Amino acid sequence: MGQPGRMDALMKPLSVVVASSNSKTTQSLVHALYNHFRMVNAAHDLKELPHLISQHRADVAVIDLEFANFNEIRQFSKEFTGTTFVCTHRLADEKMWAEALAAGATDCCTASDVRAIVLAATQTKPTSQAHAA
């Protein structure tokens, strides 16, 4: 039997789309995520995001909550069930985290916490939504 760490490394998502309202943050995150994923693309506006998710068959979408609201996150997660959604915000807090999970995201992290984003992106999607009321 192989080591658990090796199996996790083999199962990492290959394609990521990043969407942020701040172009500097987007570029920084895209650059940092290239160290962890095979393909990383940036959406420049909300209309481009679903197109890029479809076009690149994105395994993960990292979306800034200043770029898209919770209703939009909810809609994207219903439309793209095979994509893991990770929300970011410069001031992410517990309330925002809970709302992001309720909208279908796997986590809500600060945009500068690349480690947390990568961990959330590589986690297996839960089969039930235990966080729903």
Secondary structure in CASP SS format (residue, H / E / C, confidence):
PFRMAT SS
TARGET T0000
AUTHOR 0000-0000-0000
METHOD secondary structure of the structure
MODEL  1
M C 1.00
G C 1.00
Q C 1.00
P H 1.00
G H 1.00
R H 1.00
M H 1.00
D H 1.00
A H 1.00
L H 1.00
M C 1.00
K C 1.00
P C 1.00
L C 1.00
S E 1.00
V E 1.00
V E 1.00
V E 1.00
A E 1.00
S C 1.00
S C 1.00
N C 1.00
S H 1.00
K H 1.00
T H 1.00
T H 1.00
Q H 1.00
S H 1.00
L H 1.00
V H 1.00
H H 1.00
A H 1.00
L H 1.00
Y C 1.00
N C 1.00
H C 1.00
F C 1.00
R C 1.00
M E 1.00
V E 1.00
N E 1.00
A E 1.00
A E 1.00
H C 1.00
D C 1.00
L C 1.00
K C 1.00
E H 1.00
L H 1.00
P H 1.00
H H 1.00
L H 1.00
I H 1.00
S H 1.00
Q H 1.00
H C 1.00
R C 1.00
A C 1.00
D C 1.00
V E 1.00
A E 1.00
V E 1.00
I E 1.00
D E 1.00
L C 1.00
E C 1.00
F C 1.00
A C 1.00
N C 1.00
F H 1.00
N H 1.00
E H 1.00
I H 1.00
R H 1.00
Q H 1.00
F H 1.00
S H 1.00
K H 1.00
E H 1.00
F C 1.00
T C 1.00
G C 1.00
T C 1.00
T E 1.00
F E 1.00
V E 1.00
C E 1.00
T E 1.00
H C 1.00
R C 1.00
L C 1.00
A C 1.00
D C 1.00
E H 1.00
K H 1.00
M H 1.00
W H 1.00
A H 1.00
E H 1.00
A H 1.00
L H 1.00
A H 1.00
A C 1.00
G C 1.00
A C 1.00
T C 1.00
D E 1.00
C E 1.00
C E 1.00
T C 1.00
A C 1.00
S C 1.00
D C 1.00
V H 1.00
R H 1.00
A H 1.00
I H 1.00
V H 1.00
L H 1.00
A H 1.00
A H 1.00
T H 1.00
Q C 1.00
T C 1.00
K C 1.00
P C 1.00
T C 1.00
S C 1.00
Q C 1.00
A C 1.00
H C 1.00
A C 1.00
A C 1.00
END
